[in-house]
Amino acid sequence: MYGFTSFALVAAYLSSPLVGAFSHPSSELVERQAAGPWLASQGAAGQGTVPSNPGYKVFRNVKDYGAVGDGQTDDSAAINKAIQDGSRCGPGCNSTTVTPALVFFPSGTYLVKNPIIQWYYTQLVGDAASIPTIKADSSIKAMGVIDSDPYDNNGNSFWVNQNNFYRQVRNFKIDLTSAPDGLAGIHWQVAQATSLQNIEFNMRDKSSKQIGIFMDNGSGGFMADLTFNGGQYGAFFGNQQFTTRNLKFSNCDTAIFMNWNWLWTLKNIQVDATCGVAVNMSVGGPTAQTVGSVLLQDSKISSPIGVVTAYDKAAKASNGTLILDNVDFTGCGKAVENTDDGSGAANLAGGSVVASWVQGSTYTSAEPARTASNGQAQTQGTLNSASKPKSLLKNSIYAEQSKRQYESGFTVVSVKSSGAKGDGVTDDTAALQAVLDAATPNQVVYFPHGNYLLKSTLKITKSVNIVGEVWPILMADGASFNDQSNPKVVIQVGDENSSSINVQMSDLVISTNGPAQGAILMEWNTKGDGTPGANGLWDVHWRIGGYTGSNLQSDKCSRADAGQPQTVSQSCFGAFLLFHMTENSSAYLENVWWWVADHELDNKDGNQLNIYNGRGVLIEAADGPTWLYGTASEHSQLYNYAFNKASNIYVGAMQTETAYMQGGANGPLADVAFKPTTKYADPTFSECKTSDLTCKMTWGLRITDSSNVLVYGAGLYSFFNNYDQKCLISGGGSDNCQTNMVYIDDCSSDVVLYGLSTKAAVNMVVINDEPAVFGANNPSTFCETVAVVEAA
């Protein structure tokens, strides 16, 4: 992940000691006081293992480590002991995948006098059926009650924020009502494969300067189903890109303070009349804004002031881009207030439902939206609302479905009960197939942590609910899927005879064991029963290489020096295609990260890696509908996302990065390792001249022969030419690491991109082989940003 220094406000916290947070783990455990729900009562068949770390304990119940949960006893040492047990990845460890932990909190009230430090690759999970409370004591000295990335006394964070992967916190009430002023509920400085879900923050009144979530840095990310009561700020946000959904605010001085970003999608935000301001994105004023773009959608704002901005329509820079889409301001006095002139005047009055309103650069394929020059306009006002297919909607907004936690009414079947080993060596295909074939819709098929090797296609032909324990790995055996000329599916979801099954998967990792250049890692063929969100993936991530057990690590695949010739070795090939939605399919995808490792996670060298993966995400669902909330696809060779012959697609923020080794005189061309083929909607690169050394590079997004594609937030980045960053000249739109980033052909219709941010692409958007949107015209804080691109 690319590093970036934020505009973080952390100095006030750095003097807060982390007292008691790092006591030495003890092996002396107390007897469990009570049996928890199914998650806590799986027995031997439900115990996860780490193949490279035998005897390691994946699941931990905090009561096994001495936590009482009576609201009187200080439980902070016991909770931190549960997190740290087993020589895990704490201070001084950049990352590791071999010490995962699911730390479970039964119902109760856990008083803490010291912060809970969430170590790398940790899920903190409360009882979903009876939500536990974490109550901060009046004596606590910390940045946050829960801290995902603390600072030491020299101001250095424990983990690199943009590489702070694999974390979850869900099912908690966090009580700050007795805590000191200025405390945050959660310090959440994170990157991809992270989530917050089903959390309530209770703070004192607005004068307390308390914060629900404090986020100063990172490269995320996703969160949903959060409630904020009281405090100065409900959420203080700063991150490269993020998707937030279903957030409710009451009695906050400011519901959301947007400190900095490249792009942020706010979906279904509810701010009541007891708050002062809904969203403040005016940091830096009109001449030095730190916010790239904000998209506010399907929301209800009843605070006196809706959105505070510092947008300057006369400025060339596109900082402070704002898109409003279906926002109810009927109870709001000023929908948008601009601080530019100091008058506090409303740029947009409240009192109505706003269907579509933007401030920023706008483009159409035929003619400009507001001016007659270059197809570009600086707009601050109402635009015609995009046509929204009914199949994407539920209750008049884009459909939403949170990750299910199966609190009641389900029986649980562990795959280990049918003989699956999860040791990364045994072929588990037959054992897993037996479990899936016998599964019923009222069961949860549970994958304890482990590495489940697949040597032949695993077929899902019945409705099933699949849940993993801290991201167990389903891995394709490279030797069985290594023929690029004859690609084969590894995990097949539905087929021609089971196209209406409902399949839900959560908390898994999909990967390869060694090079698997003929592997289509997942093929999605089912449409489900037609209910929005009944069919899909939640917190499921792809990881190609860079970790123990992948056989694609730094000992084989480390890069050469920047600018030097890079070896294209078949021993460092990834998969053929990561994810394919076929013609008759439909799916709801939320917080899914398709990642080809750019750096080592487990070997101590932490080297950058050259792993050549063919394609990222191919969506060919003819009618859909398809929802993508908070997804990212990074470092494939030919494309990261391709929508081909697809219709009715909603995107709630997407993120990509071009493969780092590409570009420049010695960088491998995108079509060297994997030859383009029309069967998988590959680009031909026919537009590329031999002299253009930055043309044959990963397309961030390709849209071909598709319709009704609605993208609400996209961050598509190119940071290198063969690991050299001279192409990042000086910002301001003049960067030129890559020639083209987004392609839309003339067979596509009703395609609208809202809040498009690219980095270092000369042509942000190419329409029908002609450059249409130029990076140089749209400089923003760090990226180049456009409010709206409409393609007929």
N, C-alpha and C positions, 0 to 999 in steps of 0.2 A: 504494500500500500504506500501511496505517496505521502511524504511528510509535509506538514504545513504548520507554521506558527500562527496560532489563533490570536484573537484579541481577548484572551481569557482574563478574567478578573479573579485572581486567586491569592494575591498577596495577603489579604486579610486573614486567610485561613492557615498560612504556612507556619504560624507560630503555635498551632494547636497540636500538642503531642499525641501520639497514638499509644497512649498508656495501656498496657496490658494486652495489646492486640497480637503480640507475637510470643506469647508464652509457649514453651516447648510442648509439643503434643505428648499426651500420656497414653499409654496402652491400657491403663486401668479403667475399664468401662463399668458403669453402674447398670443394674438390671433395668430393662425397659419397663416403664410404669404402666403402659397400656398399649394395646394393639391399635395401630392406626388404620386408615382405609387401605384399599388394595395395594396402593403404591408401597406401603410400609410392611406388608404382610405376605410377601411372595415366597418366603422360604428358600431352600437351596436351589430350586429350579428357577427362581427369579433373581438370583445373585449374579451381577455383572462381573466380568473378569477383564483384565488387560493382558493380552498374550505375552507381551514383553515384560510384564511386571507381576508374576504369579504371587498370589496371596494378598494382593492389594485390595483394599476395601473401597468399592465404588459408592455404595449406598450408605448414608449415615443418618441416623435419627438423632437430633440434638439431645433428646432425653437420655440416650445411651451414653452421652458424654457429660451428664450431670446437670443439664438445663432443667429447671423446675417449671417455669411457665406460670407462676402464681401471682405475678405482678408485684411481688415484694422482694424476691431474691434477685441479686445481680446475676444475670445469666450471660453476660458478655464473654467471660472467660470460657465458659462451657461451649458456647456457640462457636467461638473462634477456634477452640480445640477441635470441634467436629469438622470445621472447614480445613484445618491445617494437617490433620492426622495423615501420616503416610508419606512424609518427605515430598510434599507437593510443591507447586510452582509459585513461590512467593517472591519477596525482594531478592534481586540478583538473578532471577530466572526470567528471560525474555518471553519464553513460551514453551509449552510442551503439550502433547496429546496423550501421554502415557500415564497421567495421574488425574483423570476426570473424577468429579464428585457430584453426586446429587445429595444435597443436604436438606433433610425433611424436617419440617416444624409441625408437630401435632397442634391441635387447638389449644389455646391458652394465651396468656399475656406474659411476654418475655421482657422484663426490665433490663435495660442495658446502661451501664455507666461508662462504657468505652465503645468505640465504633466497631461494627461488624465489618471485617475486611474480607471482601470476596476475592479469593485467589483465582488464578487463571484456570479456565475450563471448569467453572463451577456453576451449578444451578442451585439457587436457593428457592425451595418450593414449600409453600404452606399448604395445609389441608384445605383442599378446594371445597369440601362439604361443610367445614366449620372453620372459617378464616381466623388464623391467629393474629395477634397484635404484637408489634414490637414497640415498646414504650421507652422513649429516651428519658433518662433521669436528669434532674436539674443540674447535676454535677458534670455531665458529659462535656468533654472538650474534643471537638472533631469538626471536620468539614461536613460529613454526612453521617447519619445513623448507620447506613450501609454505604460502604465506599468501594467502588470498583477499580479505583486507580489512585491510591493516596500519593501525597507528596511527602518527601522526607524534609528534614529541617533545612536543606540547601535548595529546596524548590524543585527537586528532581522527582518526576513521577516514577512509580514502581515499574510500570509497563509502558511501552511506546504506544501512545494513545491511538494512532491510526492502525496499529496491529493488535489491538486489544480485543481479540476475537472470543467467541464461544462462551457466552454468559447469559444467564436468565435469572430474573427475579419475578415470582408470581404468587398470587394469593396471599396478600398481607394487608393489614392495616398498620400504618406507621403513625404513632402518636407523638407529636412534638409539643403538646399543650403544657407540659411541665418543664420543657427544655429551655436552654438559654436562647437569648436573641441571636439571630443570624444563622442558626443551625439549618442545614438541609436534611430532608428525609433521606434522599439518595444522591450521592455524588456519582454521576453516570457518565464517565469519560470512556467511550467504547467505540468499537468499529463494527464490522459485519458479523453476522451470526450471533446477534445479541437481541434480547427482547425484555421488555417490562410488560406485564399483563396482570390485570385484575388486582389493582393496588389502590388503597384509599389513604390519602395523606390528610391528617388532621393537625392543624396548626393554630397558634393563638391569633389574635387579631392583626390587622394590617401593620400596626406599629411595631410588631415583634421582629420585623425584618427576616422572618423565617421564610424558607423556600422549600417547596415540595421536591422538585428535582433541580439539582444544580449540574449543568453540563457545560464544560469549558472547552473541550476539544473532542476530536475523534473523527471517524469516518464510517458512520452507521448507515442504516440502522432502522429499527422498528420498535414501536410501542403502541399499546392499545388498552382500552377499558380501564382508564385511570380516573380517579375522582380527587379533587383538590378542594379542601375547605380551609379558608383563612390564609394568613401569611401575606408578606409583601409581594412575593411572586409565587404563583402556583408553580410555574415552570420557567426556569432560566436556561435558555437553549443556546448552544453554540456547537456546531458540527458541520462537516463538509456537506453531507446530504442526509436527509432523514424522512421517514414516513411516520406520522402519528395519526391514530384513528380512535374515535370515541373517547374524547377527553371532556370532563365536566368540571366546571369551576364555580365556586360560591365563596363570597366574602374575601376574595383576594384583591389587594390593591391593584395589581396588574396580573391578569390571568397568565399571559405568555409574554415574557421578555425575550425578544430575539436578539441575542448579543452579536452573533455573526453566523453566516452560512454561505454556501454556494447555492444550495436550493433546499427548500423545505416544503413538504406537502402536509397540510393540516386538514384532515378529513373528519367531518362530524364532530365539530367542536361546539360545546354548549356552555355559554357564559351567561350567568344570570345577572339580574339587576343589582345585586349586592356587590358586584365587582366594579372597579373604577374604569379600567381599560381592558379591552379584550386582548389585543396584540399590539405591542410596541416594537416597531422595527426601524426606529429612527436613529439608531446609534451612529455617531460620527457626523450627523448633519448632512446637508446636501453636497458638501465638497469632499467628504471623507467617509461615505457610508460603508459600513461593514457587512451589510446584509445583501446577498446577491439576489435572491428571489424568495417569495412566499406565495403559496397557493392555498387559499382558504375555500373549502368546498363543502356543500351539504351541511351547513352549520346554522346555528341560531345564536345571535348575539343580542343580549338585552342590557348590557352595560351602557352607561351614558356615552362613552366613547368606544367606538369599534376598533379601528386600526389607526395607529399613529405612524406616519411615514415622514421621510424627508426627501421625497422624490423631486428632482428638478427636471422638468420637461425640456428645458433649454439645453441641458448638459448633454454632451455626446455619450458619456458613460451610461450604461444601463443598470447601474447599481440601484437597489431598491425596487426592483420589478415586483409588481403585485398583481395577482389574478384572483378575482372573486367569482365563484361559480355556485349559483343556487345558495345564497346566504340570506337568511331571514334577519333583517335589521329592524323589524317593526317596533321593537321595544327599545331601540337605540336612538339617541339624539343625533350623534354624528357618526355616520358609517365609516368614513375615512377623513382623518384630520391630518393636514400637512403642516409640519413645523417649519417649512422653508421660509415663509415670510414672517414668522413670529406672531402672527395674528391669532393662531388657533382656529382659523376658519375651516369650515368643512369643505373638502373637495367633493365629497359625496354625502348628501344628507341621509339621515336614518329615516325610519318610519315605513319601510317597504321591504319587499323581498327582491333582492338583486339577482337577476338571472345570469348576467355576464357583464363584468366590468374589469378593465385592465389599466395598468400604468406600466409603460415600457415600450420596447420596439415591437412592431407588428408587421407581418408579411402575409401576402396571399400569392398563390401561384400565378394568377392572371394579372392582377393590378394591386397597387398598394392600398392598404385599408384607409389611410388618411391623406396621403400626399401622392404626387405624381412623379416621384423620383426614386429610381432604383428598386422599386417594390418595397421600400422601407418607410416606416412612419413611426414617429414618437407619439404615442397615444396615451391620453389620460381621460378615460371616459367609457361609456357603454359600448359594447359590441354585440352583434347578434349572437345569441347562444347557439352552440353546436347542437346538431340533431343527436339525440340520445336514444339508442335502440331500447325498446321496452324490455328486451330479454336481459339487459344488463342492470335493470332497476328493480328495486323492492321498496314498496312504500314511498315511491316517487324520488328516491335517492339511489345512487349506485349501491348495489347490494353489498352487505358486509357479513362476514361469518367469523367469529372468534374461534381459536383453537379449542376444541372440545377437550374436557378433562375427565369425562366419564365418571362423574361423582357417584352415580347410583344407577341401578337397573342393568348393569353389565357384569358378566363373569369374565375372568381374566385367564388366558391361556398363555403360558410361557413357551416360547419356541424351544427352550431347552428340555421341556417335558417330552418332546418328540425326537430328541436325540441330536438336535443341533448343538455344535460344540462352540462356535464363535472363537476358535483359536487361530484363525488366519491360515491354517494349514489343511484342515479337513474340508472336503467338499461338502458343504451344507445344503446344496440345492435340493436333494431328495427329502431331507428332513423338513426343511422349510416348506416345500411343496405340500407335504402331507398335512402340516398344520393349516396352511391356507385353504386347501381343498376341503377340510373338515370344518372350517370356521363358519359361524353364523352371525347375522347382523347384530345380535345382542351380546356379542363377545368382543373383548379387546385382545388382540394378538400382541403379546408383549415381547419385545426384544431386549433382554438384559444386555448390558454393555459387553461388547466384544467385536471381533472381526469375523464376519460371516462370509466365507469364500463361496463364490458361485462359479461353477465350471460349465454350466449350461443355463438355458433361459429359464428364469423363474416366472411362472405364469399365474396371474391373479385373475380368476374367472368368476369369483363370487363377491358379493358385497362384504366388505371387511373393514375393521378399524384397527390400524397398526400404530403402535406407540413404542418408541425407543426409550431406553434409559441413558440419558446423557449422551445422545448421538452415537449409538452403536453403528458400526460400519458394515454396509453391504457392499462387498468388493468383487468386481469382475476379475476372474483369473486371466492374467494377460495371455498366457499361452493358448487359452481356449477361445480368445476373441482378438486375434492379432492379425487378421487378414483384411487389409484395407480395401481390397478389391471385392470382398464379399462380407460386408458388415452384417453383424448379428445383434439382435436385441438381448440385453442382459435381464432387465426387469420389464415384463410386458404386462401392462395394466389394461385388462379387457381385451376382447377380440371381436370378430364379426358375430359371434354367438353370445356375447356378453357385453353388449355396448350400453346397456342401461343399468349396470351395477353401480352402486355407490361405494367408492373407495376413499377412505380418509387415512392419511399418513401424517405422523408428527414426530419430531425429534429424532431424525435419522441423519446419517451421512452416507452418501453414495460415492463410490470410488473405484479404483482399479488396484490390482496387485501386479505391479510392473507395467510395461508398455502394453496397451490393448488397442492398437490403432484400428481394429475392426469392430470395436464395441460401441453400440448405441445403448448408452447406460440405462435409459428409461424411455419406453414408448408408451404414450398415454392414448388409449383407444376408446375409453368409455365416456359416454355423455352423461351418465347418471340418470336419476329419475326426473330431472328438470327442476328440482328445487335449488335455488341459488345457495351455493356453499355446501351442498350435500356431498360434493365430490372434489377432492383436492389434496393439497400439501400445505402443512404449516410447520415452520421451523425445520424444514428439511433442506440439507445443504450438500452440495457436491464439493469434493476436495480431491484434486488430482495431483498426487505427489507431495513431497515436502514433509513427510511424517514417517515415523517408524512403522514398518509393515507395508509401505507403499512400493518399496524397491525403486523409487524415483526420488532419490535424495542427493544431497550435496556431494557424496562420494562419487557419483556418476555424472550428475547434471549441473554442476556449478558453471556459471557463465565465465567467459573470457573477459579480459579488461574492456572497458568502454571503448567503442570505436574499432576494436580489433575483430578479425573474422570469428564468428561464432560457429561452433561445430553443430551440424544438424545430424544428430545421432539417433538411429531408430531405437536404441536402448533408452532414450529419453522422450519417446513419443507417449502421448496420453491416450485419449479415446478418440473415436471417429466423430461422435456426436453426443453431447451430454444429455439433452432432453428433447423429445419430439412429440408434439401433439398432432395427431393425424386428422384426417378429413372429417370424421364423424364424432369428434370428441368435444368435450367441454370440461373446464376445470376452474377451480378457485385456488390461487396460489398466493400465500402470504408469508413474508419473511423467508424467502428462498434465495440462497446464494450459490451460484454456479462458479466455483473458483478453481482455476488452474494455478497452482502454487507458483508465485513469483519469488518466494524465498523459503528457506528451511525453517520448520517449526520445532524440530526435535534435536538435530545435531547442534552441538554448541557453537559451530562456526557461524550459524545463521546466514549462510551464503545466499546470494541471489541465484535463481535457478533458470535454466533454459529447458522448459518442458513444452513440447510441441503438441498441442491439442487441436484437433481439426476444426470443430464447430461448437458453438455454445448452445443456444436455445432456438429451436425451429418450431414455430406455431403455424399449422396448416388447418386449423379447425374452421371448416367452411362456414358454419353458422354460429359456432360458439354456443353460448357466450363464454368468454374467457376473462377472468379477472386476475391482475397481477398487482399485489400490494407489497411495496417495499422489497422488490427483487433486485438482484445484481448479477451480472454475468461478466467475467473478467478473464482476459489473457488467452482466449482462443485465437487461432490463426486466421481463419477466413472471415468469420463474423461472430459477434457476441450474441446478438438477437437478430432473427429473421422472421418476419411475418409474411407468409406466402400463401396466396389463395385463401386468405382467412378473413373472417368478418366478425364484427361485434366484439371488439377487444377494448377493455378498460385497463389503463396502467396508472396506478397511484404511486408514482416515482420509481424510476429505474436508474441503474448506475452501471457503467462499463469502464474498463480500462483496456487500451490497446496493448498487445503483447510487447514487452519491454525490449526484446532483442531485435525487433523489426526496425527498418528505416536506416537511412544513411548508406554510405558506400559499402560497408561490410556487413550490414544487417541482413539476415535471411529474408527473402521476400515471402509474402503471406502464402503463396501458392507452391512453395518448394516442398514442404513436408507432406501436405495433403493436396492432391490434385483436384481442382474444382470439377463438380459434376452437377448437371441441371436437376438431377433427381432430388437433391437436397438443397435446392434453391441457392446454390453457391454463386458468388460473384465471378465474372469472367476476367475482370480487370482490363477489359479491352480499351477502356478510356485512358489507361496509363501509358505515358510516353516513357521510353527507355531512360531518358534523361531525368525523369522525375523520380527521385530516390525516396520519396515519402508517399507515393501513391499506392503501391501494393502493400497495404497494411490492413489490419483488422478493421472491418466495418463495425461501428458501434451498433447501428440499427439499420436494417434493410426492410423496406415495405414494398412488396411486389404483388400486383394483381389482387389487392385486398381492399376492403371497404369498412366503413364505420370503425375506424381506429382512433381512439381518443386517449392521448397521453397527457397526464397531468403531473409534470415534473420529470425531467431526464437530465442526468449528469453523465456525460460521455467524454472521457478524458484520454488524452495522449500526452505522456510525460517525457518520452525518451526517443532518441534515434540511436538504436543499438547501445542503450545505457548511457548515452551522452545527452546532456541537457542544455547544450548550447542553443537548441531550438526553442527553449524557453527564454526568449530574448530579453524582454523587459516587461512582459504583461501588456496591458492596454490594447489587447487585440492583435498585437504584432507577432505573437508566437506562431511557429510554423512547423511543429513536429510532424504533422500529418496533413495530407492534401484534403481528404474527404472523410466525413464522419457519418452522416445520415443520408440514405438514398431512398427516394420515393419515385416509383415509375408512373408513367402516364396511364397505366391500366388500373391504378388505384383511385379510389374516390372517397370522399368524406373522411379525410385524414386530417386531424388537427393535433398539433403539438403545442401544449401550453407549458411555459416555464422551461424552455430548452436551454441548458447550459452545456457548452463544450469547452474543452481546454486544448488549445494549441492546434486546432483544425483550421486550415485556411478557408475551406468551404464547410461551413457548419451543416448546410443542407444542400444536396444535389437533387433536383427534380427533373426527371426525364433526361438524364445525362447532361443537364446544364446546371452549373453552379447557381444557386438561388439566394442563399443567405451566407454572408461573409463574416468571418470572425473579426476582421479589422473594423467593421462597422458597429460592433456591439460589445465593446469592452465593459467588463464588470469588475467586481472586487478582485477576483482571481481568475475566473473563467470568462467566457464570452456568453452573454445571456440574451435571449429573445423571449418576449412575453407570449407571443402567439405566432405560429406558422400554420397557415391553412393551405392544404393542397386539394384542388378540386377533385 
